[in-house]
Amino acid sequence: MSVRLSLLRHGETELGGALRGSLDDALTPTGWAQMEAAVQGAGPWHRVISSPLQRCARFAATLGLPLTLEPRLRELHFGDWEGMTLAQVHEQAPEALGRFWAEPYVHTPPNAEPVARFAERVWATLADLAEQHPGEHVLVVTHGGVMRMLLAAARGLPPDALLQVAVTHGQLSTVVWRGAELSEVPTCSAA
């Protein structure tokens, strides 16, 4: 079974450059514009599956497609680091941040969700989407961490490289899930 997934990261939020994780902050007007620009001319999609956090769900609800809110598509919960910028974390816990950045599957931030558990829920979601929507093109409105993990896998990178994958606000990337394999679909740019 295969399913084509267009992955859309939410746009800029009220917390700016902070680690948002499970915090439920809203999009800024710029964030709305980033997402609108990303989907313009893209698709068509059969349905939308979205994280239930408002920075994803509110935009997803405007698209006029069948919508499912999927809690397993939430961002990684960053524990004590939620709401902090990377600069603040670096100032308070530089060694812990360095260890997490180098080996996120081994070094969990204080009181955070382990990356391995995060990965398990995201991969289980993909398997369920492929089973429930075979052959469809699905728009998945989600977070940077989810996209980094999936794009790293689709590009054949080792799991610990997920934090090295750049994902911008309002980025739209497409992957295809076939069985247990994930591949990235190159983005076509207009000439």
RODO-2510 file (C-alpha; in nm, 4 decimals, decimal comma):
residues 191
     n   res          X          Y          Z
     1     m     0,0000     0,0000     0,0000
     2     s     0,1211     0,3496    -0,0744
     3     v     0,0043     0,6969     0,0103
     4     r     0,1359     1,0318    -0,1128
     5     l     0,1772     1,2824     0,1705
     6     s     0,2263     1,6538     0,1273
     7     l     0,3801     1,7670     0,4561
     8     l     0,3051     2,1275     0,5507
     9     r     0,4761     2,2874     0,8466
    10     h     0,2752     2,5498     1,0309
    11     g     0,3717     2,9130     0,9773
    12     e     0,5268     3,1609     1,2165
    13     t     0,3684     3,1624     1,5620
    14     e     0,3268     3,4080     1,8455
    15     l     0,6172     3,2515     2,0365
    16     g     0,8591     3,3245     1,7541
    17     g     1,1841     3,1284     1,7751
    18     a     1,1036     2,9412     2,0952
    19     l     1,0775     2,5638     2,1265
    20     r     0,7007     2,5299     2,1157
    21     g     0,6498     2,1556     2,1463
    22     s     0,3118     2,1036     2,3133
    23     l     0,2446     2,4731     2,3721
    24     d    -0,0689     2,5723     2,1832
    25     d     0,0226     2,9129     2,0448
    26     a    -0,1521     3,0757     1,7502
    27     l    -0,0237     3,1753     1,4091
    28     t     0,0747     3,5345     1,3426
    29     p    -0,0617     3,7092     1,0302
    30     t     0,2745     3,6284     0,8690
    31     g     0,2272     3,2628     0,9649
    32     w    -0,1140     3,2529     0,7963
    33     a     0,0349     3,4111     0,4831
    34     q     0,3216     3,1583     0,4772
    35     m     0,0794     2,8666     0,4839
    36     e    -0,1548     3,0194     0,2269
    37     a     0,1382     3,0791    -0,0084
    38     a     0,2615     2,7216     0,0373
    39     v    -0,0661     2,5592    -0,0676
    40     q    -0,1521     2,7966    -0,3500
    41     g    -0,1470     2,5944    -0,6718
    42     a    -0,0484     2,2748    -0,4862
    43     g    -0,2525     1,9578    -0,4538
    44     p    -0,5141     1,8518    -0,5246
    45     w    -0,5553     1,6547    -0,2069
    46     h    -0,8209     1,4028    -0,1078
    47     r    -0,8174     1,5019     0,2587
    48     v    -0,6287     1,6834     0,5320
    49     i    -0,4810     1,5194     0,8409
    50     s    -0,3638     1,7748     1,0976
    51     s    -0,2042     1,8056     1,4352
    52     p    -0,4740     1,9240     1,6779
    53     l    -0,2598     2,2170     1,7966
    54     q    -0,4157     2,5429     1,6795
    55     r    -0,1111     2,6554     1,4792
    56     c    -0,1904     2,3644     1,2459
    57     a    -0,5591     2,2839     1,2952
    58     r    -0,7031     2,6294     1,2417
    59     f    -0,5395     2,6618     0,9010
    60     a    -0,6283     2,3030     0,8058
    61     a    -0,9951     2,3763     0,8786
    62     t    -1,0003     2,6547     0,6173
    63     l    -0,9145     2,4283     0,3223
    64     g    -1,2631     2,2894     0,2608
    65     l    -1,1471     1,9263     0,2528
    66     p    -1,2356     1,6355     0,4802
    67     l    -1,0332     1,6973     0,7960
    68     t    -0,9085     1,4629     1,0662
    69     l    -0,7248     1,5910     1,3726
    70     e    -0,4543     1,3396     1,4609
    71     p    -0,2969     1,3795     1,8063
    72     r     0,0012     1,1603     1,7108
    73     l     0,1132     1,4356     1,4692
    74     r     0,1865     1,6758     1,7576
    75     e     0,5337     1,8166     1,7929
    76     l     0,7900     1,6593     2,0246
    77     h     0,7256     1,7661     2,3842
    78     f     1,0426     1,9506     2,4937
    79     g     0,9786     1,9270     2,8683
    80     d     1,1577     2,1952     3,0695
    81     w     1,2765     2,3598     2,7470
    82     e     0,9281     2,4385     2,6147
    83     g     0,8824     2,8086     2,5480
    84     m     1,2565     2,8755     2,5568
    85     t     1,4706     2,9855     2,2627
    86     l     1,7751     2,7789     2,1717
    87     a     1,9874     3,0698     2,2955
    88     q     1,8166     3,0515     2,6360
    89     v     1,8622     2,6745     2,6549
    90     h     2,2271     2,7137     2,5525
    91     e     2,2794     2,9735     2,8235
    92     q     2,1218     2,7564     3,0943
    93     a     2,2259     2,4069     2,9856
    94     p     2,4881     2,4151     2,7085
    95     e     2,6130     2,0592     2,7675
    96     a     2,2629     1,9109     2,7694
    97     l     2,1706     2,0992     2,4523
    98     g     2,4899     1,9823     2,2816
    99     r     2,4250     1,6204     2,3763
   100     f     2,0637     1,6414     2,2560
   101     w     2,1700     1,8059     1,9301
   102     a     2,4369     1,5400     1,8647
   103     e     2,2335     1,2336     1,9678
   104     p     1,8630     1,3174     2,0083
   105     y     1,7608     0,9511     2,0391
   106     v     1,9986     0,9048     2,3337
   107     h     1,9856     1,2361     2,5228
   108     t     1,6369     1,3535     2,6175
   109     p     1,5858     1,7097     2,7458
   110     p     1,4736     1,7261     3,1117
   111     n     1,1134     1,6053     3,1534
   112     a     1,0717     1,5791     2,7743
   113     e     0,9274     1,3115     2,5520
   114     p     1,2026     1,0746     2,4376
   115     v     1,2679     1,1103     2,0648
   116     a     1,2343     0,7320     2,0243
   117     r     0,8783     0,7481     2,1621
   118     f     0,8043     1,0492     1,9381
   119     a     0,9333     0,8535     1,6379
   120     e     0,7204     0,5496     1,7258
   121     r     0,3988     0,7533     1,7287
   122     v     0,4799     0,9343     1,4041
   123     w     0,5740     0,6134     1,2186
   124     a     0,2606     0,4407     1,3497
   125     t     0,0568     0,7301     1,2146
   126     l     0,2140     0,6930     0,8701
   127     a     0,1418     0,3210     0,8639
   128     d    -0,2205     0,3894     0,9607
   129     l    -0,2567     0,6598     0,6938
   130     a    -0,1290     0,4218     0,4262
   131     e    -0,3726     0,1548     0,5396
   132     q    -0,6727     0,3894     0,5672
   133     h    -0,6076     0,5988     0,2545
   134     p    -0,4235     0,3818    -0,0008
   135     g    -0,3535     0,5545    -0,3303
   136     e    -0,4655     0,8944    -0,2025
   137     h    -0,2817     1,2260    -0,1890
   138     v    -0,3122     1,3551     0,1674
   139     l    -0,2120     1,6952     0,3036
   140     v    -0,0540     1,6543     0,6479
   141     v    -0,0409     1,9805     0,8470
   142     t     0,2164     1,9340     1,1182
   143     h     0,5322     2,0555     1,2887
   144     g     0,9009     2,0962     1,2196
   145     g     1,0053     1,7945     1,4266
   146     v     0,7671     1,5593     1,2462
   147     m     0,8847     1,6863     0,9088
   148     r     1,2536     1,6707     1,0015
   149     m     1,2215     1,3087     1,1074
   150     l     1,0306     1,2046     0,7950
   151     l     1,2496     1,3995     0,5538
   152     a     1,5675     1,2632     0,7137
   153     a     1,4356     0,9091     0,6627
   154     a     1,3205     0,9816     0,3071
   155     r     1,6680     1,1179     0,2254
   156     g     1,8383     0,8098     0,3678
   157     l     2,0000     0,9986     0,6561
   158     p     2,0701     0,8289     0,9886
   159     p     1,8001     0,8873     1,2521
   160     d     2,0235     1,1147     1,4633
   161     a     2,0560     1,3500     1,1641
   162     l     1,6953     1,4653     1,1958
   163     l     1,7954     1,7880     1,3704
   164     q     2,0254     1,8714     1,0777
   165     v     1,7325     1,8819     0,8308
   166     a     1,6196     2,2383     0,7649
   167     v     1,2430     2,2925     0,7667
   168     t     1,1109     2,6478     0,7395
   169     h     0,7779     2,7897     0,8493
   170     g     0,5149     2,7189     0,5864
   171     q     0,7364     2,4655     0,4056
   172     l     0,5551     2,2143     0,1842
   173     s     0,7386     1,8890     0,1035
   174     t     0,6026     1,5696    -0,0469
   175     v     0,6900     1,2110     0,0389
   176     v     0,5524     0,8744    -0,0675
   177     w     0,5076     0,5920     0,1834
   178     r     0,5256     0,2457     0,0233
   179     g     0,5114    -0,0373     0,2713
   180     a     0,7816     0,0541     0,5187
   181     e     0,9749     0,2783     0,2800
   182     l     0,9567     0,6545     0,2578
   183     s     1,0845     0,8526    -0,0403
   184     e     1,0856     1,2245    -0,1088
   185     v     0,9231     1,3631    -0,4202
   186     p     1,1331     1,6439    -0,5692
   187     t     0,9674     1,9847    -0,5657
   188     c     0,9001     2,1250    -0,9098
   189     s     0,9611     2,4946    -0,9483
   190     a     0,7943     2,7050    -1,2120
   191     a     1,0261     2,8387    -1,4814
***
